[in-house]
Amino acid sequence: QVQVVESGGGLVQAGGSLRLSCAASGRTASSYSMAWFRQAPGKEREFVAVISRSGAYAYSVESMKARFTISRDNVKNTVYLQMNKLEPEDTAVYYCAAREGGNSRSPYEYEYWGQGTQVTVSS
């Protein structure tokens, strides 16, 4: 199995940028499809982006596509989420998840989760 740990969250002003990292350990990260989800207070966990094992396929939610980009470095066993032009509505805990199957946008299909990293965007 794999363990994932997120980092890179913090407080940023609206319009700013952050890059989240998800470090995978244990079994080789390239064996897993990886995704980012987020959860704001009082809301359900929301899909943000997914990337295939090789990195050849990457998808971000349409409403975020112009601002958020997912990528991975299988040599470093790390997945990234580059977030630009952040808005207060992006405030949430961001989670990294891994699954042994193919790409999925459903949180219920991911077996492994990190503890999350808080992103707070001030107006």
Summary of the structure (lengths in Angstrom):
residues: 123
radius of gyration: 13.3
end to end distance: 40.2
largest distance: 40.6
contacts: 387
relative contact order: 0.32
helix: 7%
strand: 51%
